Amino acid sequence: MSKKLCKQCNLCIKFCPRGVLKTDNKGFPIAKHPEKCNGCFVCFLRCPDFALEVNQNDK
């Protein structure tokens, strides 16, 4: 997540169907529960500022 691009709208958090993202102590989204991520890219697609980067890890 790019803090330079992120406007802290938290749409990524609101639309994540698995509850992966939460805010840090400064209000920026972080992957609090990355193990829950299924790689659906909803957070990435909903970000109006293109601030997110989604990494897919092999399981």
PDBQT receptor file of N, H, CA, C and O in Angstrom, charges set to zero:
ATOM      1  N   MET A   1       0.839  -1.159   0.000  1.00  0.00    +0.000 N 
ATOM      2  CA  MET A   1       0.000   0.000   0.000  1.00  0.00    +0.000 C 
ATOM      3  C   MET A   1       0.891   1.231   0.000  1.00  0.00    +0.000 C 
ATOM      4  O   MET A   1       1.830   1.334   0.790  1.00  0.00    +0.000 OA
ATOM      5  N   SER A   2       0.596   2.134  -0.868  1.00  0.00    +0.000 N 
ATOM      6  H   SER A   2      -0.167   2.051  -1.510  1.00  0.00    +0.000 HD
ATOM      7  CA  SER A   2       1.362   3.369  -0.974  1.00  0.00    +0.000 C 
ATOM      8  C   SER A   2       0.720   4.458  -0.117  1.00  0.00    +0.000 C 
ATOM      9  O   SER A   2      -0.390   4.909  -0.398  1.00  0.00    +0.000 OA
ATOM     10  N   LYS A   3       1.428   4.873   0.926  1.00  0.00    +0.000 N 
ATOM     11  H   LYS A   3       2.330   4.507   1.154  1.00  0.00    +0.000 HD
ATOM     12  CA  LYS A   3       0.904   5.936   1.789  1.00  0.00    +0.000 C 
ATOM     13  C   LYS A   3       0.872   7.275   1.064  1.00  0.00    +0.000 C 
ATOM     14  O   LYS A   3       0.125   8.173   1.453  1.00  0.00    +0.000 OA
ATOM     15  N   LYS A   4       1.669   7.413   0.021  1.00  0.00    +0.000 N 
ATOM     16  H   LYS A   4       2.276   6.683  -0.295  1.00  0.00    +0.000 HD
ATOM     17  CA  LYS A   4       1.646   8.648  -0.769  1.00  0.00    +0.000 C 
ATOM     18  C   LYS A   4       0.359   8.750  -1.585  1.00  0.00    +0.000 C 
ATOM     19  O   LYS A   4      -0.171   9.844  -1.775  1.00  0.00    +0.000 OA
ATOM     20  N   LEU A   5      -0.140   7.621  -2.064  1.00  0.00    +0.000 N 
ATOM     21  H   LEU A   5       0.291   6.732  -1.910  1.00  0.00    +0.000 HD
ATOM     22  CA  LEU A   5      -1.347   7.611  -2.893  1.00  0.00    +0.000 C 
ATOM     23  C   LEU A   5      -2.635   7.440  -2.088  1.00  0.00    +0.000 C 
ATOM     24  O   LEU A   5      -3.689   7.933  -2.487  1.00  0.00    +0.000 OA
ATOM     25  N   CYS A   6      -2.551   6.754  -0.976  1.00  0.00    +0.000 N 
ATOM     26  H   CYS A   6      -1.694   6.354  -0.652  1.00  0.00    +0.000 HD
ATOM     27  CA  CYS A   6      -3.738   6.442  -0.173  1.00  0.00    +0.000 C 
ATOM     28  C   CYS A   6      -4.315   7.701   0.465  1.00  0.00    +0.000 C 
ATOM     29  O   CYS A   6      -3.600   8.494   1.078  1.00  0.00    +0.000 OA
ATOM     30  N   LYS A   7      -5.633   7.864   0.305  1.00  0.00    +0.000 N 
ATOM     31  H   LYS A   7      -6.214   7.219  -0.193  1.00  0.00    +0.000 HD
ATOM     32  CA  LYS A   7      -6.339   8.995   0.908  1.00  0.00    +0.000 C 
ATOM     33  C   LYS A   7      -7.153   8.556   2.122  1.00  0.00    +0.000 C 
ATOM     34  O   LYS A   7      -7.962   9.323   2.644  1.00  0.00    +0.000 OA
ATOM     35  N   GLN A   8      -6.939   7.339   2.561  1.00  0.00    +0.000 N 
ATOM     36  H   GLN A   8      -6.281   6.716   2.137  1.00  0.00    +0.000 HD
ATOM     37  CA  GLN A   8      -7.595   6.775   3.741  1.00  0.00    +0.000 C 
ATOM     38  C   GLN A   8      -9.121   6.762   3.629  1.00  0.00    +0.000 C 
ATOM     39  O   GLN A   8      -9.827   7.008   4.607  1.00  0.00    +0.000 OA
ATOM     40  N   CYS A   9      -9.614   6.475   2.435  1.00  0.00    +0.000 N 
ATOM     41  H   CYS A   9      -9.040   6.275   1.641  1.00  0.00    +0.000 HD
ATOM     42  CA  CYS A   9     -11.062   6.367   2.256  1.00  0.00    +0.000 C 
ATOM     43  C   CYS A   9     -11.589   5.062   2.858  1.00  0.00    +0.000 C 
ATOM     44  O   CYS A   9     -12.768   4.956   3.195  1.00  0.00    +0.000 OA
ATOM     45  N   ASN A  10     -10.709   4.081   2.988  1.00  0.00    +0.000 N 
ATOM     46  H   ASN A  10      -9.751   4.168   2.714  1.00  0.00    +0.000 HD
ATOM     47  CA  ASN A  10     -11.012   2.773   3.571  1.00  0.00    +0.000 C 
ATOM     48  C   ASN A  10     -12.023   1.949   2.783  1.00  0.00    +0.000 C 
ATOM     49  O   ASN A  10     -12.648   1.044   3.336  1.00  0.00    +0.000 OA
ATOM     50  N   LEU A  11     -12.189   2.252   1.502  1.00  0.00    +0.000 N 
ATOM     51  H   LEU A  11     -11.681   2.987   1.053  1.00  0.00    +0.000 HD
ATOM     52  CA  LEU A  11     -13.060   1.423   0.663  1.00  0.00    +0.000 C 
ATOM     53  C   LEU A  11     -12.522   0.001   0.568  1.00  0.00    +0.000 C 
ATOM     54  O   LEU A  11     -13.296  -0.954   0.505  1.00  0.00    +0.000 OA
ATOM     55  N   CYS A  12     -11.221  -0.138   0.558  1.00  0.00    +0.000 N 
ATOM     56  H   CYS A  12     -10.593   0.638   0.609  1.00  0.00    +0.000 HD
ATOM     57  CA  CYS A  12     -10.614  -1.471   0.496  1.00  0.00    +0.000 C 
ATOM     58  C   CYS A  12     -11.030  -2.306   1.708  1.00  0.00    +0.000 C 
ATOM     59  O   CYS A  12     -11.314  -3.497   1.587  1.00  0.00    +0.000 OA
ATOM     60  N   ILE A  13     -11.061  -1.671   2.864  1.00  0.00    +0.000 N 
ATOM     61  H   ILE A  13     -10.830  -0.703   2.963  1.00  0.00    +0.000 HD
ATOM     62  CA  ILE A  13     -11.457  -2.359   4.097  1.00  0.00    +0.000 C 
ATOM     63  C   ILE A  13     -12.942  -2.697   4.056  1.00  0.00    +0.000 C 
ATOM     64  O   ILE A  13     -13.335  -3.812   4.400  1.00  0.00    +0.000 OA
ATOM     65  N   LYS A  14     -13.754  -1.761   3.646  1.00  0.00    +0.000 N 
ATOM     66  H   LYS A  14     -13.435  -0.855   3.367  1.00  0.00    +0.000 HD
ATOM     67  CA  LYS A  14     -15.204  -1.952   3.619  1.00  0.00    +0.000 C 
ATOM     68  C   LYS A  14     -15.632  -3.058   2.668  1.00  0.00    +0.000 C 
ATOM     69  O   LYS A  14     -16.579  -3.790   2.957  1.00  0.00    +0.000 OA
ATOM     70  N   PHE A  15     -14.944  -3.188   1.534  1.00  0.00    +0.000 N 
ATOM     71  H   PHE A  15     -14.175  -2.593   1.299  1.00  0.00    +0.000 HD
ATOM     72  CA  PHE A  15     -15.359  -4.157   0.520  1.00  0.00    +0.000 C 
ATOM     73  C   PHE A  15     -14.657  -5.505   0.612  1.00  0.00    +0.000 C 
ATOM     74  O   PHE A  15     -15.040  -6.437  -0.095  1.00  0.00    +0.000 OA
ATOM     75  N   CYS A  16     -13.648  -5.636   1.454  1.00  0.00    +0.000 N 
ATOM     76  H   CYS A  16     -13.336  -4.879   2.027  1.00  0.00    +0.000 HD
ATOM     77  CA  CYS A  16     -12.962  -6.931   1.582  1.00  0.00    +0.000 C 
ATOM     78  C   CYS A  16     -13.932  -7.959   2.164  1.00  0.00    +0.000 C 
ATOM     79  O   CYS A  16     -14.394  -7.797   3.293  1.00  0.00    +0.000 OA
ATOM     80  N   PRO A  17     -14.247  -9.015   1.409  1.00  0.00    +0.000 N 
ATOM     81  CA  PRO A  17     -15.227  -9.990   1.881  1.00  0.00    +0.000 C 
ATOM     82  C   PRO A  17     -14.710 -10.900   2.989  1.00  0.00    +0.000 C 
ATOM     83  O   PRO A  17     -15.491 -11.616   3.617  1.00  0.00    +0.000 OA
ATOM     84  N   ARG A  18     -13.399 -10.880   3.235  1.00  0.00    +0.000 N 
ATOM     85  H   ARG A  18     -12.765 -10.299   2.725  1.00  0.00    +0.000 HD
ATOM     86  CA  ARG A  18     -12.814 -11.797   4.212  1.00  0.00    +0.000 C 
ATOM     87  C   ARG A  18     -12.293 -11.111   5.475  1.00  0.00    +0.000 C 
ATOM     88  O   ARG A  18     -11.794 -11.790   6.373  1.00  0.00    +0.000 OA
ATOM     89  N   GLY A  19     -12.394  -9.799   5.564  1.00  0.00    +0.000 N 
ATOM     90  H   GLY A  19     -12.799  -9.248   4.834  1.00  0.00    +0.000 HD
ATOM     91  CA  GLY A  19     -11.932  -9.086   6.756  1.00  0.00    +0.000 C 
ATOM     92  C   GLY A  19     -10.427  -9.087   6.932  1.00  0.00    +0.000 C 
ATOM     93  O   GLY A  19      -9.927  -9.095   8.057  1.00  0.00    +0.000 OA
ATOM     94  N   VAL A  20      -9.710  -9.080   5.830  1.00  0.00    +0.000 N 
ATOM     95  H   VAL A  20     -10.116  -9.073   4.916  1.00  0.00    +0.000 HD
ATOM     96  CA  VAL A  20      -8.245  -9.130   5.862  1.00  0.00    +0.000 C 
ATOM     97  C   VAL A  20      -7.647  -7.803   6.318  1.00  0.00    +0.000 C 
ATOM     98  O   VAL A  20      -6.675  -7.773   7.072  1.00  0.00    +0.000 OA
ATOM     99  N   LEU A  21      -8.235  -6.720   5.854  1.00  0.00    +0.000 N 
ATOM    100  H   LEU A  21      -9.024  -6.745   5.241  1.00  0.00    +0.000 HD
ATOM    101  CA  LEU A  21      -7.656  -5.401   6.088  1.00  0.00    +0.000 C 
ATOM    102  C   LEU A  21      -8.254  -4.700   7.303  1.00  0.00    +0.000 C 
ATOM    103  O   LEU A  21      -9.452  -4.793   7.572  1.00  0.00    +0.000 OA
ATOM    104  N   LYS A  22      -7.396  -4.003   8.023  1.00  0.00    +0.000 N 
ATOM    105  H   LYS A  22      -6.423  -3.927   7.805  1.00  0.00    +0.000 HD
ATOM    106  CA  LYS A  22      -7.782  -3.147   9.149  1.00  0.00    +0.000 C 
ATOM    107  C   LYS A  22      -6.949  -1.880   9.048  1.00  0.00    +0.000 C 
ATOM    108  O   LYS A  22      -6.036  -1.810   8.225  1.00  0.00    +0.000 OA
ATOM    109  N   THR A  23      -7.242  -0.880   9.864  1.00  0.00    +0.000 N 
ATOM    110  H   THR A  23      -7.984  -0.936  10.533  1.00  0.00    +0.000 HD
ATOM    111  CA  THR A  23      -6.427   0.332   9.847  1.00  0.00    +0.000 C 
ATOM    112  C   THR A  23      -5.322   0.244  10.893  1.00  0.00    +0.000 C 
ATOM    113  O   THR A  23      -5.484  -0.366  11.950  1.00  0.00    +0.000 OA
ATOM    114  N   ASP A  24      -4.193   0.873  10.566  1.00  0.00    +0.000 N 
ATOM    115  H   ASP A  24      -4.061   1.368   9.707  1.00  0.00    +0.000 HD
ATOM    116  CA  ASP A  24      -3.111   0.959  11.543  1.00  0.00    +0.000 C 
ATOM    117  C   ASP A  24      -3.387   2.142  12.470  1.00  0.00    +0.000 C 
ATOM    118  O   ASP A  24      -4.453   2.753  12.391  1.00  0.00    +0.000 OA
ATOM    119  N   ASN A  25      -2.445   2.468  13.342  1.00  0.00    +0.000 N 
ATOM    120  H   ASN A  25      -1.579   1.971  13.406  1.00  0.00    +0.000 HD
ATOM    121  CA  ASN A  25      -2.673   3.541  14.314  1.00  0.00    +0.000 C 
ATOM    122  C   ASN A  25      -2.719   4.931  13.685  1.00  0.00    +0.000 C 
ATOM    123  O   ASN A  25      -3.056   5.905  14.358  1.00  0.00    +0.000 OA
ATOM    124  N   LYS A  26      -2.380   5.029  12.392  1.00  0.00    +0.000 N 
ATOM    125  H   LYS A  26      -2.107   4.238  11.846  1.00  0.00    +0.000 HD
ATOM    126  CA  LYS A  26      -2.456   6.310  11.684  1.00  0.00    +0.000 C 
ATOM    127  C   LYS A  26      -3.609   6.352  10.683  1.00  0.00    +0.000 C 
ATOM    128  O   LYS A  26      -3.763   7.325   9.945  1.00  0.00    +0.000 OA
ATOM    129  N   GLY A  27      -4.417   5.292  10.664  1.00  0.00    +0.000 N 
ATOM    130  H   GLY A  27      -4.293   4.502  11.264  1.00  0.00    +0.000 HD
ATOM    131  CA  GLY A  27      -5.590   5.266   9.801  1.00  0.00    +0.000 C 
ATOM    132  C   GLY A  27      -5.377   4.695   8.416  1.00  0.00    +0.000 C 
ATOM    133  O   GLY A  27      -6.280   4.741   7.581  1.00  0.00    +0.000 OA
ATOM    134  N   PHE A  28      -4.185   4.153   8.158  1.00  0.00    +0.000 N 
ATOM    135  H   PHE A  28      -3.452   4.116   8.837  1.00  0.00    +0.000 HD
ATOM    136  CA  PHE A  28      -3.910   3.546   6.862  1.00  0.00    +0.000 C 
ATOM    137  C   PHE A  28      -4.265   2.063   6.891  1.00  0.00    +0.000 C 
ATOM    138  O   PHE A  28      -4.089   1.410   7.920  1.00  0.00    +0.000 OA
ATOM    139  N   PRO A  29      -4.760   1.525   5.784  1.00  0.00    +0.000 N 
ATOM    140  CA  PRO A  29      -5.083   0.103   5.741  1.00  0.00    +0.000 C 
ATOM    141  C   PRO A  29      -3.829  -0.767   5.761  1.00  0.00    +0.000 C 
ATOM    142  O   PRO A  29      -2.826  -0.463   5.115  1.00  0.00    +0.000 OA
ATOM    143  N   ILE A  30      -3.917  -1.852   6.518  1.00  0.00    +0.000 N 
ATOM    144  H   ILE A  30      -4.732  -2.098   7.043  1.00  0.00    +0.000 HD
ATOM    145  CA  ILE A  30      -2.847  -2.853   6.560  1.00  0.00    +0.000 C 
ATOM    146  C   ILE A  30      -3.495  -4.238   6.498  1.00  0.00    +0.000 C 
ATOM    147  O   ILE A  30      -4.664  -4.404   6.847  1.00  0.00    +0.000 OA
ATOM    148  N   ALA A  31      -2.730  -5.215   6.055  1.00  0.00    +0.000 N 
ATOM    149  H   ALA A  31      -1.781  -5.080   5.772  1.00  0.00    +0.000 HD
ATOM    150  CA  ALA A  31      -3.214  -6.596   6.015  1.00  0.00    +0.000 C 
ATOM    151  C   ALA A  31      -3.045  -7.191   7.410  1.00  0.00    +0.000 C 
ATOM    152  O   ALA A  31      -2.002  -7.763   7.730  1.00  0.00    +0.000 OA
ATOM    153  N   LYS A  32      -4.065  -7.052   8.223  1.00  0.00    +0.000 N 
ATOM    154  H   LYS A  32      -4.911  -6.587   7.964  1.00  0.00    +0.000 HD
ATOM    155  CA  LYS A  32      -4.025  -7.533   9.605  1.00  0.00    +0.000 C 
ATOM    156  C   LYS A  32      -4.145  -9.054   9.666  1.00  0.00    +0.000 C 
ATOM    157  O   LYS A  32      -3.589  -9.693  10.560  1.00  0.00    +0.000 OA
ATOM    158  N   HIS A  33      -4.876  -9.628   8.710  1.00  0.00    +0.000 N 
ATOM    159  H   HIS A  33      -5.327  -9.109   7.984  1.00  0.00    +0.000 HD
ATOM    160  CA  HIS A  33      -5.094 -11.079   8.678  1.00  0.00    +0.000 C 
ATOM    161  C   HIS A  33      -4.806 -11.624   7.275  1.00  0.00    +0.000 C 
ATOM    162  O   HIS A  33      -5.723 -12.090   6.598  1.00  0.00    +0.000 OA
ATOM    163  N   PRO A  34      -3.549 -11.573   6.831  1.00  0.00    +0.000 N 
ATOM    164  CA  PRO A  34      -3.228 -12.001   5.459  1.00  0.00    +0.000 C 
ATOM    165  C   PRO A  34      -3.552 -13.465   5.177  1.00  0.00    +0.000 C 
ATOM    166  O   PRO A  34      -3.765 -13.845   4.026  1.00  0.00    +0.000 OA
ATOM    167  N   GLU A  35      -3.590 -14.277   6.213  1.00  0.00    +0.000 N 
ATOM    168  H   GLU A  35      -3.418 -13.968   7.148  1.00  0.00    +0.000 HD
ATOM    169  CA  GLU A  35      -3.902 -15.698   6.028  1.00  0.00    +0.000 C 
ATOM    170  C   GLU A  35      -5.341 -15.914   5.559  1.00  0.00    +0.000 C 
ATOM    171  O   GLU A  35      -5.659 -16.976   5.024  1.00  0.00    +0.000 OA
ATOM    172  N   LYS A  36      -6.206 -14.932   5.751  1.00  0.00    +0.000 N 
ATOM    173  H   LYS A  36      -5.948 -14.069   6.186  1.00  0.00    +0.000 HD
ATOM    174  CA  LYS A  36      -7.604 -15.027   5.313  1.00  0.00    +0.000 C 
ATOM    175  C   LYS A  36      -7.796 -14.642   3.847  1.00  0.00    +0.000 C 
ATOM    176  O   LYS A  36      -8.851 -14.908   3.272  1.00  0.00    +0.000 OA
ATOM    177  N   CYS A  37      -6.792 -14.022   3.243  1.00  0.00    +0.000 N 
ATOM    178  H   CYS A  37      -5.935 -13.806   3.711  1.00  0.00    +0.000 HD
ATOM    179  CA  CYS A  37      -6.918 -13.529   1.870  1.00  0.00    +0.000 C 
ATOM    180  C   CYS A  37      -7.039 -14.683   0.879  1.00  0.00    +0.000 C 
ATOM    181  O   CYS A  37      -6.260 -15.636   0.922  1.00  0.00    +0.000 OA
ATOM    182  N   ASN A  38      -8.025 -14.587  -0.016  1.00  0.00    +0.000 N 
ATOM    183  H   ASN A  38      -8.657 -13.814  -0.051  1.00  0.00    +0.000 HD
ATOM    184  CA  ASN A  38      -8.189 -15.609  -1.047  1.00  0.00    +0.000 C 
ATOM    185  C   ASN A  38      -7.797 -15.089  -2.433  1.00  0.00    +0.000 C 
ATOM    186  O   ASN A  38      -8.019 -15.762  -3.439  1.00  0.00    +0.000 OA
ATOM    187  N   GLY A  39      -7.214 -13.889  -2.480  1.00  0.00    +0.000 N 
ATOM    188  H   GLY A  39      -7.033 -13.342  -1.663  1.00  0.00    +0.000 HD
ATOM    189  CA  GLY A  39      -6.734 -13.342  -3.751  1.00  0.00    +0.000 C 
ATOM    190  C   GLY A  39      -7.827 -12.883  -4.691  1.00  0.00    +0.000 C 
ATOM    191  O   GLY A  39      -7.649 -12.942  -5.908  1.00  0.00    +0.000 OA
ATOM    192  N   CYS A  40      -8.947 -12.429  -4.168  1.00  0.00    +0.000 N 
ATOM    193  H   CYS A  40      -9.091 -12.381  -3.179  1.00  0.00    +0.000 HD
ATOM    194  CA  CYS A  40     -10.070 -12.027  -5.018  1.00  0.00    +0.000 C 
ATOM    195  C   CYS A  40      -9.876 -10.653  -5.671  1.00  0.00    +0.000 C 
ATOM    196  O   CYS A  40     -10.567 -10.322  -6.635  1.00  0.00    +0.000 OA
ATOM    197  N   PHE A  41      -8.947  -9.862  -5.154  1.00  0.00    +0.000 N 
ATOM    198  H   PHE A  41      -8.386 -10.130  -4.371  1.00  0.00    +0.000 HD
ATOM    199  CA  PHE A  41      -8.612  -8.542  -5.699  1.00  0.00    +0.000 C 
ATOM    200  C   PHE A  41      -9.713  -7.493  -5.540  1.00  0.00    +0.000 C 
ATOM    201  O   PHE A  41      -9.637  -6.439  -6.171  1.00  0.00    +0.000 OA
ATOM    202  N   VAL A  42     -10.730  -7.746  -4.720  1.00  0.00    +0.000 N 
ATOM    203  H   VAL A  42     -10.792  -8.602  -4.207  1.00  0.00    +0.000 HD
ATOM    204  CA  VAL A  42     -11.786  -6.756  -4.519  1.00  0.00    +0.000 C 
ATOM    205  C   VAL A  42     -11.199  -5.473  -3.937  1.00  0.00    +0.000 C 
ATOM    206  O   VAL A  42     -11.574  -4.379  -4.357  1.00  0.00    +0.000 OA
ATOM    207  N   CYS A  43     -10.299  -5.591  -2.992  1.00  0.00    +0.000 N 
ATOM    208  H   CYS A  43      -9.994  -6.480  -2.650  1.00  0.00    +0.000 HD
ATOM    209  CA  CYS A  43      -9.679  -4.397  -2.393  1.00  0.00    +0.000 C 
ATOM    210  C   CYS A  43      -8.946  -3.579  -3.449  1.00  0.00    +0.000 C 
ATOM    211  O   CYS A  43      -9.065  -2.355  -3.495  1.00  0.00    +0.000 OA
ATOM    212  N   PHE A  44      -8.202  -4.257  -4.280  1.00  0.00    +0.000 N 
ATOM    213  H   PHE A  44      -8.106  -5.251  -4.242  1.00  0.00    +0.000 HD
ATOM    214  CA  PHE A  44      -7.434  -3.614  -5.349  1.00  0.00    +0.000 C 
ATOM    215  C   PHE A  44      -8.357  -2.921  -6.352  1.00  0.00    +0.000 C 
ATOM    216  O   PHE A  44      -8.098  -1.793  -6.770  1.00  0.00    +0.000 OA
ATOM    217  N   LEU A  45      -9.427  -3.603  -6.727  1.00  0.00    +0.000 N 
ATOM    218  H   LEU A  45      -9.638  -4.519  -6.387  1.00  0.00    +0.000 HD
ATOM    219  CA  LEU A  45     -10.362  -3.060  -7.714  1.00  0.00    +0.000 C 
ATOM    220  C   LEU A  45     -11.187  -1.895  -7.175  1.00  0.00    +0.000 C 
ATOM    221  O   LEU A  45     -11.600  -1.028  -7.947  1.00  0.00    +0.000 OA
ATOM    222  N   ARG A  46     -11.433  -1.858  -5.878  1.00  0.00    +0.000 N 
ATOM    223  H   ARG A  46     -11.098  -2.562  -5.252  1.00  0.00    +0.000 HD
ATOM    224  CA  ARG A  46     -12.231  -0.788  -5.276  1.00  0.00    +0.000 C 
ATOM    225  C   ARG A  46     -11.415   0.452  -4.925  1.00  0.00    +0.000 C 
ATOM    226  O   ARG A  46     -11.992   1.510  -4.676  1.00  0.00    +0.000 OA
ATOM    227  N   CYS A  47     -10.101   0.346  -4.900  1.00  0.00    +0.000 N 
ATOM    228  H   CYS A  47      -9.633  -0.514  -5.102  1.00  0.00    +0.000 HD
ATOM    229  CA  CYS A  47      -9.259   1.485  -4.514  1.00  0.00    +0.000 C 
ATOM    230  C   CYS A  47      -9.270   2.544  -5.617  1.00  0.00    +0.000 C 
ATOM    231  O   CYS A  47      -8.763   2.298  -6.712  1.00  0.00    +0.000 OA
ATOM    232  N   PRO A  48      -9.846   3.729  -5.340  1.00  0.00    +0.000 N 
ATOM    233  CA  PRO A  48      -9.924   4.765  -6.370  1.00  0.00    +0.000 C 
ATOM    234  C   PRO A  48      -8.589   5.462  -6.630  1.00  0.00    +0.000 C 
ATOM    235  O   PRO A  48      -8.445   6.191  -7.611  1.00  0.00    +0.000 OA
ATOM    236  N   ASP A  49      -7.623   5.236  -5.755  1.00  0.00    +0.000 N 
ATOM    237  H   ASP A  49      -7.740   4.643  -4.959  1.00  0.00    +0.000 HD
ATOM    238  CA  ASP A  49      -6.337   5.932  -5.858  1.00  0.00    +0.000 C 
ATOM    239  C   ASP A  49      -5.195   5.035  -6.328  1.00  0.00    +0.000 C 
ATOM    240  O   ASP A  49      -4.046   5.472  -6.383  1.00  0.00    +0.000 OA
ATOM    241  N   PHE A  50      -5.505   3.784  -6.666  1.00  0.00    +0.000 N 
ATOM    242  H   PHE A  50      -6.439   3.429  -6.621  1.00  0.00    +0.000 HD
ATOM    243  CA  PHE A  50      -4.494   2.815  -7.116  1.00  0.00    +0.000 C 
ATOM    244  C   PHE A  50      -3.347   2.710  -6.116  1.00  0.00    +0.000 C 
ATOM    245  O   PHE A  50      -2.182   2.612  -6.500  1.00  0.00    +0.000 OA
ATOM    246  N   ALA A  51      -3.690   2.732  -4.828  1.00  0.00    +0.000 N 
ATOM    247  H   ALA A  51      -4.637   2.812  -4.515  1.00  0.00    +0.000 HD
ATOM    248  CA  ALA A  51      -2.682   2.726  -3.769  1.00  0.00    +0.000 C 
ATOM    249  C   ALA A  51      -2.315   1.320  -3.304  1.00  0.00    +0.000 C 
ATOM    250  O   ALA A  51      -1.317   1.139  -2.606  1.00  0.00    +0.000 OA
ATOM    251  N   LEU A  52      -3.111   0.329  -3.684  1.00  0.00    +0.000 N 
ATOM    252  H   LEU A  52      -3.921   0.476  -4.251  1.00  0.00    +0.000 HD
ATOM    253  CA  LEU A  52      -2.869  -1.030  -3.203  1.00  0.00    +0.000 C 
ATOM    254  C   LEU A  52      -2.043  -1.855  -4.171  1.00  0.00    +0.000 C 
ATOM    255  O   LEU A  52      -2.098  -1.683  -5.389  1.00  0.00    +0.000 OA
ATOM    256  N   GLU A  53      -1.285  -2.749  -3.584  1.00  0.00    +0.000 N 
ATOM    257  H   GLU A  53      -1.240  -2.889  -2.595  1.00  0.00    +0.000 HD
ATOM    258  CA  GLU A  53      -0.534  -3.746  -4.348  1.00  0.00    +0.000 C 
ATOM    259  C   GLU A  53      -0.878  -5.088  -3.731  1.00  0.00    +0.000 C 
ATOM    260  O   GLU A  53      -0.721  -5.277  -2.525  1.00  0.00    +0.000 OA
ATOM    261  N   VAL A  54      -1.340  -6.009  -4.537  1.00  0.00    +0.000 N 
ATOM    262  H   VAL A  54      -1.467  -5.855  -5.516  1.00  0.00    +0.000 HD
ATOM    263  CA  VAL A  54      -1.724  -7.321  -4.036  1.00  0.00    +0.000 C 
ATOM    264  C   VAL A  54      -0.663  -8.323  -4.449  1.00  0.00    +0.000 C 
ATOM    265  O   VAL A  54      -0.337  -8.460  -5.628  1.00  0.00    +0.000 OA
ATOM    266  N   ASN A  55      -0.134  -9.018  -3.458  1.00  0.00    +0.000 N 
ATOM    267  H   ASN A  55      -0.399  -8.906  -2.500  1.00  0.00    +0.000 HD
ATOM    268  CA  ASN A  55       0.863 -10.060  -3.712  1.00  0.00    +0.000 C 
ATOM    269  C   ASN A  55       0.210 -11.407  -3.514  1.00  0.00    +0.000 C 
ATOM    270  O   ASN A  55      -0.402 -11.665  -2.477  1.00  0.00    +0.000 OA
ATOM    271  N   GLN A  56       0.339 -12.261  -4.503  1.00  0.00    +0.000 N 
ATOM    272  H   GLN A  56       0.836 -12.051  -5.345  1.00  0.00    +0.000 HD
ATOM    273  CA  GLN A  56      -0.192 -13.610  -4.380  1.00  0.00    +0.000 C 
ATOM    274  C   GLN A  56       0.943 -14.533  -3.981  1.00  0.00    +0.000 C 
ATOM    275  O   GLN A  56       1.969 -14.615  -4.656  1.00  0.00    +0.000 OA
ATOM    276  N   ASN A  57       0.739 -15.221  -2.878  1.00  0.00    +0.000 N 
ATOM    277  H   ASN A  57      -0.094 -15.154  -2.329  1.00  0.00    +0.000 HD
ATOM    278  CA  ASN A  57       1.726 -16.188  -2.403  1.00  0.00    +0.000 C 
ATOM    279  C   ASN A  57       1.239 -17.581  -2.732  1.00  0.00    +0.000 C 
ATOM    280  O   ASN A  57       0.053 -17.882  -2.596  1.00  0.00    +0.000 OA
ATOM    281  N   ASP A  58       2.153 -18.431  -3.165  1.00  0.00    +0.000 N 
ATOM    282  H   ASP A  58       3.116 -18.187  -3.275  1.00  0.00    +0.000 HD
ATOM    283  CA  ASP A  58       1.797 -19.826  -3.412  1.00  0.00    +0.000 C 
ATOM    284  C   ASP A  58       1.537 -20.501  -2.078  1.00  0.00    +0.000 C 
ATOM    285  O   ASP A  58       2.259 -20.284  -1.105  1.00  0.00    +0.000 OA
ATOM    286  N   LYS A  59       0.496 -21.321  -2.046  1.00  0.00    +0.000 N 
ATOM    287  H   LYS A  59      -0.090 -21.496  -2.837  1.00  0.00    +0.000 HD
ATOM    288  CA  LYS A  59       0.172 -22.029  -0.804  1.00  0.00    +0.000 C 
ATOM    289  C   LYS A  59       0.631 -23.451  -0.888  1.00  0.00    +0.000 C 
ATOM    290  O   LYS A  59       0.450 -24.216   0.060  1.00  0.00    +0.000 OA
TER     291      LYS A  59
